[in-house]
Amino acid sequence: MKLQNSKELPPETAARWSPAFIRLALGITMLVAGVGKVFAIGPKAMGISSFAGFLASLGVPLPTIMAWGVGLLELVGGILLLAGLAVRITGALIAIDMLIATVLYHLPNGYPATSGGIELTLVLALIAAALVLSGPGALSIEHTLFNQEDRTLDLSQSRGTDR
């Protein structure tokens, strides 16, 4: 249903700005989890040694190394997502991280997040996958440094005038 006096955003504008909100949602979530794992502070305070013990109880090999890897991925990945830098790579790594967490721990608990189920990790994996597909969008360091949309437009215009 279309409102008479509404002004719709052009699809290109929405496509450029939507990833910024997706990065914000995933970046904050990962940053809080990473700070809790690495520095043992905040609402998800665990610390590396406790997280390594948890991973060992799940049968994960090299639990201390894996705990550092996951903790740093979530900490640094959250920062990178918020800044909008290396978004596709970070998104892919976080998607893998969340899928592994889903299978290793959450799957036997069913669906609801309240019972430790797959709800949250599945949503986070899908959000990360969306960023892999969309890229960083506007309002990102990548967009500022490597403004591919403007370069593509410039190249197509220069090709048209070279003929």
CNS distance restraints for C-alpha pairs under 8 A (distance, minus, plus):
assign (resid   2 and name CA) (resid   6 and name CA) 7.61 0.50 0.50
assign (resid   9 and name CA) (resid  13 and name CA) 6.29 0.50 0.50
assign (resid   9 and name CA) (resid  14 and name CA) 6.55 0.50 0.50
assign (resid  10 and name CA) (resid  14 and name CA) 6.71 0.50 0.50
assign (resid  11 and name CA) (resid  15 and name CA) 6.10 0.50 0.50
assign (resid  12 and name CA) (resid  16 and name CA) 6.15 0.50 0.50
assign (resid  13 and name CA) (resid  17 and name CA) 6.26 0.50 0.50
assign (resid  14 and name CA) (resid  18 and name CA) 5.69 0.50 0.50
assign (resid  15 and name CA) (resid  19 and name CA) 7.37 0.50 0.50
assign (resid  15 and name CA) (resid 137 and name CA) 7.40 0.50 0.50
assign (resid  16 and name CA) (resid 137 and name CA) 4.72 0.50 0.50
assign (resid  16 and name CA) (resid 138 and name CA) 5.26 0.50 0.50
assign (resid  17 and name CA) (resid  21 and name CA) 7.39 0.50 0.50
assign (resid  17 and name CA) (resid 137 and name CA) 5.76 0.50 0.50
assign (resid  17 and name CA) (resid 138 and name CA) 5.34 0.50 0.50
assign (resid  17 and name CA) (resid 139 and name CA) 7.40 0.50 0.50
assign (resid  18 and name CA) (resid  22 and name CA) 6.58 0.50 0.50
assign (resid  18 and name CA) (resid 137 and name CA) 7.06 0.50 0.50
assign (resid  19 and name CA) (resid  23 and name CA) 5.91 0.50 0.50
assign (resid  19 and name CA) (resid 131 and name CA) 6.76 0.50 0.50
assign (resid  19 and name CA) (resid 134 and name CA) 6.79 0.50 0.50
assign (resid  19 and name CA) (resid 135 and name CA) 7.12 0.50 0.50
assign (resid  19 and name CA) (resid 136 and name CA) 5.79 0.50 0.50
assign (resid  19 and name CA) (resid 137 and name CA) 5.14 0.50 0.50
assign (resid  19 and name CA) (resid 138 and name CA) 7.51 0.50 0.50
assign (resid  20 and name CA) (resid  24 and name CA) 6.16 0.50 0.50
assign (resid  20 and name CA) (resid  84 and name CA) 7.90 0.50 0.50
assign (resid  20 and name CA) (resid 136 and name CA) 6.71 0.50 0.50
assign (resid  20 and name CA) (resid 137 and name CA) 6.08 0.50 0.50
assign (resid  20 and name CA) (resid 138 and name CA) 6.58 0.50 0.50
assign (resid  20 and name CA) (resid 139 and name CA) 6.44 0.50 0.50
assign (resid  20 and name CA) (resid 140 and name CA) 7.41 0.50 0.50
assign (resid  21 and name CA) (resid  25 and name CA) 6.26 0.50 0.50
assign (resid  22 and name CA) (resid  26 and name CA) 6.27 0.50 0.50
assign (resid  22 and name CA) (resid 127 and name CA) 7.02 0.50 0.50
assign (resid  22 and name CA) (resid 131 and name CA) 7.34 0.50 0.50
assign (resid  23 and name CA) (resid  27 and name CA) 5.48 0.50 0.50
assign (resid  23 and name CA) (resid  81 and name CA) 5.44 0.50 0.50
assign (resid  23 and name CA) (resid  82 and name CA) 6.02 0.50 0.50
assign (resid  23 and name CA) (resid  84 and name CA) 7.39 0.50 0.50
assign (resid  23 and name CA) (resid 131 and name CA) 7.36 0.50 0.50
assign (resid  23 and name CA) (resid 136 and name CA) 7.46 0.50 0.50
assign (resid  24 and name CA) (resid  28 and name CA) 5.97 0.50 0.50
assign (resid  24 and name CA) (resid  81 and name CA) 7.19 0.50 0.50
assign (resid  24 and name CA) (resid  82 and name CA) 5.71 0.50 0.50
assign (resid  25 and name CA) (resid  29 and name CA) 6.43 0.50 0.50
assign (resid  26 and name CA) (resid  30 and name CA) 6.08 0.50 0.50
assign (resid  26 and name CA) (resid  78 and name CA) 7.20 0.50 0.50
assign (resid  26 and name CA) (resid  81 and name CA) 7.48 0.50 0.50
assign (resid  26 and name CA) (resid 124 and name CA) 6.90 0.50 0.50
assign (resid  26 and name CA) (resid 127 and name CA) 7.07 0.50 0.50
assign (resid  26 and name CA) (resid 128 and name CA) 7.24 0.50 0.50
assign (resid  27 and name CA) (resid  31 and name CA) 5.94 0.50 0.50
assign (resid  27 and name CA) (resid  77 and name CA) 7.19 0.50 0.50
assign (resid  27 and name CA) (resid  78 and name CA) 4.08 0.50 0.50
assign (resid  27 and name CA) (resid  79 and name CA) 6.51 0.50 0.50
assign (resid  27 and name CA) (resid  80 and name CA) 7.63 0.50 0.50
assign (resid  27 and name CA) (resid  81 and name CA) 5.07 0.50 0.50
assign (resid  27 and name CA) (resid  82 and name CA) 5.26 0.50 0.50
assign (resid  28 and name CA) (resid  32 and name CA) 6.14 0.50 0.50
assign (resid  28 and name CA) (resid  78 and name CA) 6.21 0.50 0.50
assign (resid  28 and name CA) (resid  82 and name CA) 7.33 0.50 0.50
assign (resid  29 and name CA) (resid  33 and name CA) 6.31 0.50 0.50
assign (resid  29 and name CA) (resid  78 and name CA) 7.32 0.50 0.50
assign (resid  30 and name CA) (resid  34 and name CA) 5.92 0.50 0.50
assign (resid  30 and name CA) (resid  74 and name CA) 4.83 0.50 0.50
assign (resid  30 and name CA) (resid  75 and name CA) 6.37 0.50 0.50
assign (resid  30 and name CA) (resid  77 and name CA) 6.96 0.50 0.50
assign (resid  30 and name CA) (resid  78 and name CA) 4.82 0.50 0.50
assign (resid  31 and name CA) (resid  35 and name CA) 6.04 0.50 0.50
assign (resid  31 and name CA) (resid  74 and name CA) 5.89 0.50 0.50
assign (resid  31 and name CA) (resid  75 and name CA) 4.78 0.50 0.50
assign (resid  31 and name CA) (resid  76 and name CA) 7.33 0.50 0.50
assign (resid  31 and name CA) (resid  77 and name CA) 7.30 0.50 0.50
assign (resid  31 and name CA) (resid  78 and name CA) 4.37 0.50 0.50
assign (resid  31 and name CA) (resid  79 and name CA) 6.46 0.50 0.50
assign (resid  32 and name CA) (resid  36 and name CA) 6.25 0.50 0.50
assign (resid  32 and name CA) (resid  42 and name CA) 7.12 0.50 0.50
assign (resid  32 and name CA) (resid  43 and name CA) 7.58 0.50 0.50
assign (resid  32 and name CA) (resid  44 and name CA) 6.94 0.50 0.50
assign (resid  32 and name CA) (resid  75 and name CA) 7.46 0.50 0.50
assign (resid  33 and name CA) (resid  37 and name CA) 6.27 0.50 0.50
assign (resid  33 and name CA) (resid  44 and name CA) 5.88 0.50 0.50
assign (resid  33 and name CA) (resid  45 and name CA) 7.94 0.50 0.50
assign (resid  33 and name CA) (resid  71 and name CA) 7.70 0.50 0.50
assign (resid  33 and name CA) (resid  74 and name CA) 6.43 0.50 0.50
assign (resid  33 and name CA) (resid  75 and name CA) 7.15 0.50 0.50
assign (resid  34 and name CA) (resid  38 and name CA) 5.92 0.50 0.50
assign (resid  34 and name CA) (resid  70 and name CA) 7.85 0.50 0.50
assign (resid  34 and name CA) (resid  71 and name CA) 4.92 0.50 0.50
assign (resid  34 and name CA) (resid  72 and name CA) 6.41 0.50 0.50
assign (resid  34 and name CA) (resid  73 and name CA) 7.33 0.50 0.50
assign (resid  34 and name CA) (resid  74 and name CA) 4.48 0.50 0.50
assign (resid  34 and name CA) (resid  75 and name CA) 3.95 0.50 0.50
assign (resid  34 and name CA) (resid  76 and name CA) 7.71 0.50 0.50
assign (resid  34 and name CA) (resid  78 and name CA) 7.73 0.50 0.50
assign (resid  35 and name CA) (resid  39 and name CA) 5.36 0.50 0.50
assign (resid  35 and name CA) (resid  40 and name CA) 6.68 0.50 0.50
assign (resid  35 and name CA) (resid  41 and name CA) 6.39 0.50 0.50
assign (resid  35 and name CA) (resid  42 and name CA) 7.08 0.50 0.50
assign (resid  35 and name CA) (resid  44 and name CA) 7.87 0.50 0.50
assign (resid  35 and name CA) (resid  45 and name CA) 7.46 0.50 0.50
assign (resid  35 and name CA) (resid  71 and name CA) 7.64 0.50 0.50
assign (resid  35 and name CA) (resid  75 and name CA) 5.89 0.50 0.50
assign (resid  36 and name CA) (resid  40 and name CA) 4.53 0.50 0.50
assign (resid  36 and name CA) (resid  41 and name CA) 4.96 0.50 0.50
assign (resid  36 and name CA) (resid  42 and name CA) 5.70 0.50 0.50
assign (resid  36 and name CA) (resid  43 and name CA) 7.07 0.50 0.50
assign (resid  36 and name CA) (resid  44 and name CA) 4.77 0.50 0.50
assign (resid  36 and name CA) (resid  45 and name CA) 3.88 0.50 0.50
assign (resid  36 and name CA) (resid  46 and name CA) 5.50 0.50 0.50
assign (resid  36 and name CA) (resid  47 and name CA) 6.22 0.50 0.50
assign (resid  37 and name CA) (resid  41 and name CA) 7.93 0.50 0.50
assign (resid  37 and name CA) (resid  44 and name CA) 7.36 0.50 0.50
assign (resid  37 and name CA) (resid  45 and name CA) 6.19 0.50 0.50
assign (resid  37 and name CA) (resid  46 and name CA) 5.13 0.50 0.50
assign (resid  37 and name CA) (resid  47 and name CA) 4.44 0.50 0.50
assign (resid  37 and name CA) (resid  48 and name CA) 5.51 0.50 0.50
assign (resid  37 and name CA) (resid  51 and name CA) 6.73 0.50 0.50
assign (resid  37 and name CA) (resid  67 and name CA) 7.98 0.50 0.50
assign (resid  37 and name CA) (resid  71 and name CA) 5.33 0.50 0.50
assign (resid  38 and name CA) (resid  46 and name CA) 7.88 0.50 0.50
assign (resid  38 and name CA) (resid  47 and name CA) 5.38 0.50 0.50
assign (resid  38 and name CA) (resid  48 and name CA) 5.61 0.50 0.50
assign (resid  38 and name CA) (resid  68 and name CA) 7.33 0.50 0.50
assign (resid  38 and name CA) (resid  71 and name CA) 5.53 0.50 0.50
assign (resid  38 and name CA) (resid  72 and name CA) 6.99 0.50 0.50
assign (resid  38 and name CA) (resid  75 and name CA) 7.67 0.50 0.50
assign (resid  39 and name CA) (resid  45 and name CA) 7.50 0.50 0.50
assign (resid  39 and name CA) (resid  47 and name CA) 5.82 0.50 0.50
assign (resid  39 and name CA) (resid  48 and name CA) 7.75 0.50 0.50
assign (resid  40 and name CA) (resid  44 and name CA) 7.66 0.50 0.50
assign (resid  40 and name CA) (resid  45 and name CA) 4.25 0.50 0.50
assign (resid  40 and name CA) (resid  46 and name CA) 4.91 0.50 0.50
assign (resid  40 and name CA) (resid  47 and name CA) 4.10 0.50 0.50
assign (resid  40 and name CA) (resid  48 and name CA) 7.54 0.50 0.50
assign (resid  41 and name CA) (resid  45 and name CA) 4.54 0.50 0.50
assign (resid  41 and name CA) (resid  46 and name CA) 7.43 0.50 0.50
assign (resid  41 and name CA) (resid  47 and name CA) 7.81 0.50 0.50
assign (resid  46 and name CA) (resid  50 and name CA) 5.81 0.50 0.50
assign (resid  46 and name CA) (resid  51 and name CA) 6.22 0.50 0.50
assign (resid  47 and name CA) (resid  51 and name CA) 6.13 0.50 0.50
assign (resid  48 and name CA) (resid  52 and name CA) 5.85 0.50 0.50
assign (resid  48 and name CA) (resid  64 and name CA) 7.27 0.50 0.50
assign (resid  48 and name CA) (resid  67 and name CA) 6.00 0.50 0.50
assign (resid  48 and name CA) (resid  68 and name CA) 6.55 0.50 0.50
assign (resid  48 and name CA) (resid  71 and name CA) 7.47 0.50 0.50
assign (resid  49 and name CA) (resid  53 and name CA) 6.17 0.50 0.50
assign (resid  49 and name CA) (resid  64 and name CA) 7.13 0.50 0.50
assign (resid  49 and name CA) (resid  67 and name CA) 7.99 0.50 0.50
assign (resid  50 and name CA) (resid  54 and name CA) 6.22 0.50 0.50
assign (resid  51 and name CA) (resid  55 and name CA) 6.19 0.50 0.50
assign (resid  51 and name CA) (resid  67 and name CA) 6.01 0.50 0.50
assign (resid  52 and name CA) (resid  56 and name CA) 6.07 0.50 0.50
assign (resid  52 and name CA) (resid  63 and name CA) 4.90 0.50 0.50
assign (resid  52 and name CA) (resid  64 and name CA) 4.83 0.50 0.50
assign (resid  52 and name CA) (resid  66 and name CA) 7.37 0.50 0.50
assign (resid  52 and name CA) (resid  67 and name CA) 5.15 0.50 0.50
assign (resid  53 and name CA) (resid  57 and name CA) 6.24 0.50 0.50
assign (resid  53 and name CA) (resid  63 and name CA) 7.11 0.50 0.50
assign (resid  53 and name CA) (resid  64 and name CA) 7.90 0.50 0.50
assign (resid  54 and name CA) (resid  58 and name CA) 6.60 0.50 0.50
assign (resid  55 and name CA) (resid  59 and name CA) 6.53 0.50 0.50
assign (resid  55 and name CA) (resid  60 and name CA) 5.43 0.50 0.50
assign (resid  55 and name CA) (resid  63 and name CA) 5.52 0.50 0.50
assign (resid  55 and name CA) (resid  66 and name CA) 7.96 0.50 0.50
assign (resid  55 and name CA) (resid  67 and name CA) 7.29 0.50 0.50
assign (resid  56 and name CA) (resid  60 and name CA) 5.36 0.50 0.50
assign (resid  56 and name CA) (resid  61 and name CA) 7.10 0.50 0.50
assign (resid  56 and name CA) (resid  62 and name CA) 7.87 0.50 0.50
assign (resid  56 and name CA) (resid  63 and name CA) 5.39 0.50 0.50
assign (resid  58 and name CA) (resid 104 and name CA) 7.19 0.50 0.50
assign (resid  58 and name CA) (resid 105 and name CA) 7.59 0.50 0.50
assign (resid  60 and name CA) (resid  66 and name CA) 7.94 0.50 0.50
assign (resid  61 and name CA) (resid  66 and name CA) 7.79 0.50 0.50
assign (resid  62 and name CA) (resid  66 and name CA) 6.12 0.50 0.50
assign (resid  63 and name CA) (resid  67 and name CA) 5.84 0.50 0.50
assign (resid  64 and name CA) (resid  68 and name CA) 6.28 0.50 0.50
assign (resid  65 and name CA) (resid  69 and name CA) 6.16 0.50 0.50
assign (resid  66 and name CA) (resid  70 and name CA) 6.07 0.50 0.50
assign (resid  67 and name CA) (resid  71 and name CA) 5.87 0.50 0.50
assign (resid  68 and name CA) (resid  72 and name CA) 5.88 0.50 0.50
assign (resid  69 and name CA) (resid  73 and name CA) 5.98 0.50 0.50
assign (resid  70 and name CA) (resid  74 and name CA) 6.11 0.50 0.50
assign (resid  70 and name CA) (resid  97 and name CA) 7.34 0.50 0.50
assign (resid  71 and name CA) (resid  75 and name CA) 6.09 0.50 0.50
assign (resid  72 and name CA) (resid  76 and name CA) 5.64 0.50 0.50
assign (resid  72 and name CA) (resid  77 and name CA) 7.50 0.50 0.50
assign (resid  73 and name CA) (resid  77 and name CA) 5.13 0.50 0.50
assign (resid  73 and name CA) (resid  78 and name CA) 7.82 0.50 0.50
assign (resid  73 and name CA) (resid  93 and name CA) 7.80 0.50 0.50
assign (resid  73 and name CA) (resid  94 and name CA) 7.42 0.50 0.50
assign (resid  74 and name CA) (resid  78 and name CA) 5.70 0.50 0.50
assign (resid  74 and name CA) (resid  94 and name CA) 7.43 0.50 0.50
assign (resid  75 and name CA) (resid  79 and name CA) 6.54 0.50 0.50
assign (resid  76 and name CA) (resid  80 and name CA) 6.11 0.50 0.50
assign (resid  77 and name CA) (resid  81 and name CA) 6.05 0.50 0.50
assign (resid  77 and name CA) (resid  90 and name CA) 5.80 0.50 0.50
assign (resid  77 and name CA) (resid  94 and name CA) 7.62 0.50 0.50
assign (resid  78 and name CA) (resid  82 and name CA) 6.20 0.50 0.50
assign (resid  79 and name CA) (resid  83 and name CA) 6.19 0.50 0.50
assign (resid  80 and name CA) (resid  84 and name CA) 5.83 0.50 0.50
assign (resid  80 and name CA) (resid  85 and name CA) 5.16 0.50 0.50
assign (resid  80 and name CA) (resid  86 and name CA) 6.64 0.50 0.50
assign (resid  80 and name CA) (resid  87 and name CA) 6.93 0.50 0.50
assign (resid  80 and name CA) (resid  90 and name CA) 7.45 0.50 0.50
assign (resid  81 and name CA) (resid  85 and name CA) 6.28 0.50 0.50
assign (resid  81 and name CA) (resid  86 and name CA) 7.58 0.50 0.50
assign (resid  81 and name CA) (resid  87 and name CA) 5.80 0.50 0.50
assign (resid  81 and name CA) (resid  90 and name CA) 7.30 0.50 0.50
assign (resid  83 and name CA) (resid 140 and name CA) 5.92 0.50 0.50
assign (resid  83 and name CA) (resid 141 and name CA) 6.15 0.50 0.50
assign (resid  84 and name CA) (resid 136 and name CA) 5.62 0.50 0.50
assign (resid  84 and name CA) (resid 139 and name CA) 7.47 0.50 0.50
assign (resid  84 and name CA) (resid 140 and name CA) 4.22 0.50 0.50
assign (resid  84 and name CA) (resid 141 and name CA) 5.21 0.50 0.50
assign (resid  84 and name CA) (resid 142 and name CA) 5.98 0.50 0.50
assign (resid  84 and name CA) (resid 143 and name CA) 7.90 0.50 0.50
assign (resid  85 and name CA) (resid 136 and name CA) 7.45 0.50 0.50
assign (resid  85 and name CA) (resid 140 and name CA) 6.87 0.50 0.50
assign (resid  85 and name CA) (resid 141 and name CA) 5.64 0.50 0.50
assign (resid  85 and name CA) (resid 142 and name CA) 5.35 0.50 0.50
assign (resid  86 and name CA) (resid  90 and name CA) 5.99 0.50 0.50
assign (resid  86 and name CA) (resid 142 and name CA) 7.35 0.50 0.50
assign (resid  87 and name CA) (resid  91 and name CA) 5.75 0.50 0.50
assign (resid  87 and name CA) (resid 131 and name CA) 6.85 0.50 0.50
assign (resid  87 and name CA) (resid 132 and name CA) 7.00 0.50 0.50
assign (resid  87 and name CA) (resid 135 and name CA) 6.20 0.50 0.50
assign (resid  87 and name CA) (resid 136 and name CA) 5.68 0.50 0.50
assign (resid  88 and name CA) (resid  92 and name CA) 6.13 0.50 0.50
assign (resid  88 and name CA) (resid 131 and name CA) 6.18 0.50 0.50
assign (resid  88 and name CA) (resid 132 and name CA) 4.26 0.50 0.50
assign (resid  88 and name CA) (resid 133 and name CA) 7.39 0.50 0.50
assign (resid  88 and name CA) (resid 135 and name CA) 5.74 0.50 0.50
assign (resid  88 and name CA) (resid 136 and name CA) 7.46 0.50 0.50
assign (resid  89 and name CA) (resid  93 and name CA) 6.32 0.50 0.50
assign (resid  89 and name CA) (resid 132 and name CA) 7.14 0.50 0.50
assign (resid  90 and name CA) (resid  94 and name CA) 6.11 0.50 0.50
assign (resid  91 and name CA) (resid  95 and name CA) 6.00 0.50 0.50
assign (resid  91 and name CA) (resid 128 and name CA) 4.56 0.50 0.50
assign (resid  91 and name CA) (resid 129 and name CA) 6.23 0.50 0.50
assign (resid  91 and name CA) (resid 131 and name CA) 5.89 0.50 0.50
assign (resid  91 and name CA) (resid 132 and name CA) 5.47 0.50 0.50
assign (resid  92 and name CA) (resid  96 and name CA) 6.29 0.50 0.50
assign (resid  92 and name CA) (resid 128 and name CA) 6.54 0.50 0.50
assign (resid  92 and name CA) (resid 129 and name CA) 6.39 0.50 0.50
assign (resid  92 and name CA) (resid 132 and name CA) 6.09 0.50 0.50
assign (resid  93 and name CA) (resid  97 and name CA) 6.13 0.50 0.50
assign (resid  94 and name CA) (resid  98 and name CA) 6.04 0.50 0.50
assign (resid  94 and name CA) (resid 125 and name CA) 6.85 0.50 0.50
assign (resid  94 and name CA) (resid 128 and name CA) 6.29 0.50 0.50
assign (resid  95 and name CA) (resid  99 and name CA) 6.10 0.50 0.50
assign (resid  95 and name CA) (resid 124 and name CA) 7.16 0.50 0.50
assign (resid  95 and name CA) (resid 125 and name CA) 4.23 0.50 0.50
assign (resid  95 and name CA) (resid 126 and name CA) 6.99 0.50 0.50
assign (resid  95 and name CA) (resid 127 and name CA) 7.96 0.50 0.50
assign (resid  95 and name CA) (resid 128 and name CA) 5.22 0.50 0.50
assign (resid  95 and name CA) (resid 129 and name CA) 6.05 0.50 0.50
assign (resid  96 and name CA) (resid 100 and name CA) 6.13 0.50 0.50
assign (resid  96 and name CA) (resid 125 and name CA) 7.23 0.50 0.50
assign (resid  97 and name CA) (resid 101 and name CA) 6.26 0.50 0.50
assign (resid  97 and name CA) (resid 125 and name CA) 7.90 0.50 0.50
assign (resid  98 and name CA) (resid 102 and name CA) 6.03 0.50 0.50
assign (resid  98 and name CA) (resid 121 and name CA) 5.31 0.50 0.50
assign (resid  98 and name CA) (resid 122 and name CA) 6.92 0.50 0.50
assign (resid  98 and name CA) (resid 124 and name CA) 6.67 0.50 0.50
assign (resid  98 and name CA) (resid 125 and name CA) 5.30 0.50 0.50
assign (resid  99 and name CA) (resid 103 and name CA) 6.26 0.50 0.50
assign (resid  99 and name CA) (resid 121 and name CA) 6.99 0.50 0.50
assign (resid  99 and name CA) (resid 122 and name CA) 6.88 0.50 0.50
assign (resid  99 and name CA) (resid 125 and name CA) 6.22 0.50 0.50
assign (resid 100 and name CA) (resid 104 and name CA) 5.89 0.50 0.50
assign (resid 101 and name CA) (resid 105 and name CA) 5.70 0.50 0.50
assign (resid 101 and name CA) (resid 106 and name CA) 6.63 0.50 0.50
assign (resid 101 and name CA) (resid 121 and name CA) 7.01 0.50 0.50
assign (resid 102 and name CA) (resid 106 and name CA) 4.76 0.50 0.50
assign (resid 102 and name CA) (resid 107 and name CA) 5.62 0.50 0.50
assign (resid 102 and name CA) (resid 118 and name CA) 5.65 0.50 0.50
assign (resid 102 and name CA) (resid 121 and name CA) 5.85 0.50 0.50
assign (resid 102 and name CA) (resid 122 and name CA) 6.73 0.50 0.50
assign (resid 103 and name CA) (resid 107 and name CA) 5.35 0.50 0.50
assign (resid 105 and name CA) (resid 109 and name CA) 7.76 0.50 0.50
assign (resid 106 and name CA) (resid 110 and name CA) 7.11 0.50 0.50
assign (resid 106 and name CA) (resid 116 and name CA) 5.85 0.50 0.50
assign (resid 106 and name CA) (resid 117 and name CA) 4.69 0.50 0.50
assign (resid 106 and name CA) (resid 118 and name CA) 4.99 0.50 0.50
assign (resid 106 and name CA) (resid 121 and name CA) 7.93 0.50 0.50
assign (resid 107 and name CA) (resid 111 and name CA) 7.49 0.50 0.50
assign (resid 107 and name CA) (resid 117 and name CA) 6.08 0.50 0.50
assign (resid 107 and name CA) (resid 118 and name CA) 5.65 0.50 0.50
assign (resid 108 and name CA) (resid 117 and name CA) 7.28 0.50 0.50
assign (resid 109 and name CA) (resid 115 and name CA) 6.37 0.50 0.50
assign (resid 109 and name CA) (resid 116 and name CA) 5.73 0.50 0.50
assign (resid 109 and name CA) (resid 117 and name CA) 4.55 0.50 0.50
assign (resid 109 and name CA) (resid 118 and name CA) 7.34 0.50 0.50
assign (resid 110 and name CA) (resid 115 and name CA) 7.51 0.50 0.50
assign (resid 110 and name CA) (resid 116 and name CA) 7.63 0.50 0.50
assign (resid 110 and name CA) (resid 117 and name CA) 4.69 0.50 0.50
assign (resid 110 and name CA) (resid 118 and name CA) 6.44 0.50 0.50
assign (resid 111 and name CA) (resid 115 and name CA) 7.84 0.50 0.50
assign (resid 111 and name CA) (resid 116 and name CA) 7.92 0.50 0.50
assign (resid 111 and name CA) (resid 117 and name CA) 4.46 0.50 0.50
assign (resid 111 and name CA) (resid 118 and name CA) 4.96 0.50 0.50
assign (resid 111 and name CA) (resid 119 and name CA) 5.32 0.50 0.50
assign (resid 112 and name CA) (resid 116 and name CA) 6.75 0.50 0.50
assign (resid 112 and name CA) (resid 117 and name CA) 4.91 0.50 0.50
assign (resid 112 and name CA) (resid 118 and name CA) 6.64 0.50 0.50
assign (resid 112 and name CA) (resid 119 and name CA) 5.45 0.50 0.50
assign (resid 113 and name CA) (resid 117 and name CA) 4.76 0.50 0.50
assign (resid 113 and name CA) (resid 118 and name CA) 6.37 0.50 0.50
assign (resid 113 and name CA) (resid 119 and name CA) 5.11 0.50 0.50
assign (resid 113 and name CA) (resid 120 and name CA) 5.86 0.50 0.50
assign (resid 118 and name CA) (resid 122 and name CA) 5.65 0.50 0.50
assign (resid 119 and name CA) (resid 123 and name CA) 6.25 0.50 0.50
assign (resid 120 and name CA) (resid 124 and name CA) 6.14 0.50 0.50
assign (resid 121 and name CA) (resid 125 and name CA) 6.05 0.50 0.50
assign (resid 122 and name CA) (resid 126 and name CA) 6.23 0.50 0.50
assign (resid 123 and name CA) (resid 127 and name CA) 6.12 0.50 0.50
assign (resid 124 and name CA) (resid 128 and name CA) 6.10 0.50 0.50
assign (resid 125 and name CA) (resid 129 and name CA) 6.17 0.50 0.50
assign (resid 126 and name CA) (resid 130 and name CA) 6.17 0.50 0.50
assign (resid 127 and name CA) (resid 131 and name CA) 6.50 0.50 0.50
assign (resid 128 and name CA) (resid 132 and name CA) 6.44 0.50 0.50
assign (resid 129 and name CA) (resid 133 and name CA) 6.45 0.50 0.50
assign (resid 130 and name CA) (resid 134 and name CA) 6.03 0.50 0.50
assign (resid 131 and name CA) (resid 135 and name CA) 5.30 0.50 0.50
assign (resid 131 and name CA) (resid 136 and name CA) 6.82 0.50 0.50
assign (resid 136 and name CA) (resid 140 and name CA) 6.26 0.50 0.50
assign (resid 136 and name CA) (resid 142 and name CA) 6.82 0.50 0.50
assign (resid 136 and name CA) (resid 143 and name CA) 7.04 0.50 0.50
assign (resid 137 and name CA) (resid 143 and name CA) 6.56 0.50 0.50
assign (resid 138 and name CA) (resid 143 and name CA) 5.78 0.50 0.50
assign (resid 139 and name CA) (resid 143 and name CA) 6.80 0.50 0.50
assign (resid 139 and name CA) (resid 144 and name CA) 7.64 0.50 0.50
assign (resid 140 and name CA) (resid 144 and name CA) 6.36 0.50 0.50
assign (resid 141 and name CA) (resid 145 and name CA) 6.01 0.50 0.50
assign (resid 142 and name CA) (resid 146 and name CA) 5.53 0.50 0.50
assign (resid 142 and name CA) (resid 147 and name CA) 7.17 0.50 0.50
assign (resid 143 and name CA) (resid 147 and name CA) 4.70 0.50 0.50
assign (resid 143 and name CA) (resid 148 and name CA) 7.30 0.50 0.50
assign (resid 147 and name CA) (resid 151 and name CA) 6.46 0.50 0.50
assign (resid 148 and name CA) (resid 152 and name CA) 5.99 0.50 0.50
assign (resid 149 and name CA) (resid 153 and name CA) 6.28 0.50 0.50
assign (resid 150 and name CA) (resid 154 and name CA) 6.02 0.50 0.50
assign (resid 151 and name CA) (resid 155 and name CA) 5.99 0.50 0.50
assign (resid 152 and name CA) (resid 156 and name CA) 6.13 0.50 0.50
assign (resid 153 and name CA) (resid 157 and name CA) 6.14 0.50 0.50
assign (resid 154 and name CA) (resid 158 and name CA) 6.07 0.50 0.50
assign (resid 155 and name CA) (resid 159 and name CA) 6.09 0.50 0.50
assign (resid 156 and name CA) (resid 160 and name CA) 6.28 0.50 0.50
assign (resid 157 and name CA) (resid 161 and name CA) 6.47 0.50 0.50
assign (resid 158 and name CA) (resid 162 and name CA) 6.17 0.50 0.50
assign (resid 159 and name CA) (resid 163 and name CA) 6.87 0.50 0.50
